[in-house]
């Protein structure tokens, strides 16, 4: 069976969604390290998609989505977890990221798996693994 280069990206999506839920539901005093973890993981994930996925997928819409996600992340990072507007900023980030995930997982990923042959899928899988290493992320998410 050919490699599924989207599997590790889907796992990233689930990790980021979990972090967003923890932030939305968490005690404000416990949130700064979770917000920092979210920022680190999310920034690296977006960079990875831009380096490895979008050139192969010929995906231009993702760049606009990434700008929206990054802008919302900056707002979350700029606000105090116990201050006004923090919850709304987190909700905006979650919505922007959710839209991004929906587009990738329902349109882009299936199209890639259908259009690329086994060699193309393997090359994309290797590019994603290499990109993850360059960004300091594990090559595979076994969790």
N, C-alpha and C positions, 0 to 999 in steps of 0.2 A: 504494500500500500504506500502511495507517495506521501511525502512529508506534508503536514498541515501547518504552514507557517502562521496561520491565524490563531492557532491554539494558545500560544504564549501571549499574544496581544489580547485575546479574550480573557485570559487569566489576569493580565494587568487591569483590564476593565473592571473585573470583579473586585480586585484589591482596592482600586480607587473608589468604587461605589461603596465598599465596606467602610473605608476611611471617611467618606462623606457622611454616611449614616452615623458613625461614631461621633463626628463633629456636631451634626445636627441634634443628636440626642444626648450629648455629653455634658458633664459639669464644666462650666466655663473655666474653673481653676485648673482643670486637667487637660485643657485643649491645646495650649501652645505647642507641646511636642507632637501632638497628632497633626496639627496644622502644618508643622514643619515637615513631618513625614509625608503628608499629602503633597506638599509643594515639591519635594524632592522627587517622589515617585511620578507625579503627574508631569512635571517638566521633562524628566528623562523619557517618559513614555511618548510625549508629543514629539520630542526631538527624534526619537527612534522611528516613529511613523513617517516623519518628514524625510529622514535619511534613507530608509529602507523600503517602506511600503508605497508612499505616494509616487515616486518615480516609476515603479512597476505598474501601479494601478492607474497611472495617468489621471490622478485625482486632484482636481483643482479646488473643488468645493471644500475639501478638508482644510485648506489653508485658512479660509475665512472662519471655519468652525474653531480652528486652533487659536486664532486671534481672539475670538469671543471667550473661549475657555481661559486663556492666559489673562485677559482683562479682568474676568471675574475672579480668578485666583489672586491677582494683585489686590483687588478690593478686600477679599477675605483676609489676606496677610496684613493689610493696612489697618484693620479694625481690631479693637480689643474684643476678645470672646465674651466679655460681660458688658460690652458697650452697645449703644444703639446702632442698629443697622447690621450687626453681625449676622443674625439669623437670616435676614433678607439676602445678604451677600452670599451666604452659604447656599441658600435656596436657588439663587441665580446661577451659581457655579454648578450645582447639581443638575439644574435644568439644561444648561449649556453642554455639560458633559454627557448627559443622558441623550440629548439630540445627536451629538457626535457619535456615541456608541450605537444608537439606533441606525444611523446611516451606514456606518461601517459594517455592523453585523448583519443587517438585513439586505444591504445592496452591494457594497464593495467586496466584502469577503466572499460571498457566494459567487459573484462574477469572476473573481480571481481564480477560485478553485475550479470553476467551469472552463475558463479560457486558457489557463496555463497548463502546459503538459507537465509530466512528472519531473523533467529536468528543470523547468521554470519554477515549479513549486519548491524543489530542493534548493535552487539558487536563492530564492527569496527567503527560505528558511535559514540558510547559511548567512545571508545578509542581515537578517534580524538578530541571529545569535551573535554575529560579529559586532553589530551595533550595540547590543546590550552589554557586551564586554567592554567596549570603548566608553560607554556611559557609566560603567561601574555597577551594572545590574547583573544578576545571575543570568546565564545564557538560557536557562529553562526555569520555569516556575513549577516546582514539584509539589507545591502546597495548594 
